[in-house]
Amino acid sequence: MKLFYLVSAALALAACGAKPESSPPAPQPITERSVGHYCTMNLSEHVGPKAQIFLNGKPDKPVWFSTIKQMFGYTKLPEEPKGIAAIYVTDMGKVSDWRTPNADNDWVDARKAYYVIESGFIGGMGAEDALPFADKAQAQKFAAEKGGRVVAFGEIPDEYIFK
């Protein structure tokens, strides 16, 4: 019987120290303080889709990106932090004015988005960029009409990101 009480006490103590799983931080709106991680320019100065990454322990301070390719580079470069709590990208399928995306805070979880790459779309830094869509059918329709191909988050080729 003593063993039962010891085990029960150990389990109760372990449960007290367990941290409840928290939900990821919500995407933040772009403001005048939203500055691109690599370009150090205000995101509102750039056309095209944007991205934000939340690092573990910093739920209210996203790392901002002027382009989708920059966000992918950040996730792949060994010198950048890897404790990522959440990544959000512009859902271009919900954007009404492509000159001012995110005016309505149209964000989608980057890992669940579909990306049109190799379409020739010139993004915020004057180079070709990927276009994220929450809906795969919208991404496929865009690629069929404008060119490019549709890939998932884990399928973006390194050659495309670092070209």
MOLIN-V206684 format. One record per helix or strand of 2 or more residues. SS is the DSSP state (alpha for helix, beta for strand). FROM is the first residue (numbers start at 1). LEN is the number of residues. If there is no record, write none. Layout:
BEGIN
SS & FROM & LEN
SS & FROM & LEN
END
This chain:
BEGIN
alpha & 2 & 16
beta & 35 & 2
alpha & 43 & 3
beta & 51 & 5
beta & 63 & 3
alpha & 68 & 9
beta & 84 & 7
alpha & 98 & 3
beta & 107 & 3
alpha & 110 & 3
beta & 114 & 4
beta & 131 & 3
alpha & 136 & 11
beta & 149 & 4
alpha & 153 & 3
alpha & 158 & 4
END
